Amino acid sequence: MRRRADIDERRLALALALGEHVALWPFISLVDRRLVTSPRAFAQATYRHALFGLVLSRLA
């Protein structure tokens, strides 16, 4: 993906991590239905995915 996109590596890693999070969030209902409607759970997962994306960008 890095070779295809002419984007800074940090921004690319962050965008991919957050994109994955938003795309897969509805599937959390398979595990726990209450979490899907919880804004706090969504915010916490968003923060973790953003942190994960930034860590990946440092390792890349």
C-alpha positions in Angstrom: 0.0 0.0 0.0 2.9 2.3 0.8 4.2 2.1 -2.8 0.8 2.8 -4.3 -0.1 5.8 -2.3 2.0 9.0 -2.3 1.1 9.7 1.4 3.3 10.2 4.5 3.8 6.8 6.2 2.4 8.0 9.5 -0.8 9.3 8.0 -1.2 6.1 5.9 -0.8 3.8 8.9 -3.2 5.9 11.0 -5.7 6.1 8.2 -5.6 2.3 7.6 -5.9 1.5 11.3 -8.9 3.9 11.8 -10.4 2.7 8.5 -10.3 -0.9 9.7 -11.8 0.1 13.0 -14.8 1.9 11.5 -15.4 -0.8 8.9 -15.3 -3.7 11.4 -17.1 -2.0 14.3 -20.6 -3.3 13.5 -19.3 -6.9 13.8 -18.7 -6.3 17.5 -22.4 -7.1 17.9 -21.5 -10.8 17.3 -19.5 -10.7 20.6 -21.5 -8.2 22.7 -24.6 -6.3 21.5 -24.4 -3.6 24.2 -21.0 -2.4 23.0 -22.2 -1.5 19.5 -24.4 1.3 20.9 -21.9 2.5 23.5 -20.2 5.7 22.5 -17.6 5.2 25.3 -16.6 1.8 23.9 -16.4 3.2 20.4 -14.2 6.1 21.6 -11.9 3.8 23.5 -11.5 1.4 20.6 -10.8 4.4 18.3 -8.1 5.6 20.6 -6.5 2.2 20.7 -6.6 1.8 16.9 -5.1 5.3 16.5 -2.3 4.4 18.9 -1.8 1.1 17.1 -1.5 3.0 13.8 1.1 5.4 15.2 3.1 2.5 16.6 3.0 0.7 13.2 4.2 3.9 11.5 7.2 4.1 13.8 8.1 0.5 13.0 7.7 0.8 9.3 
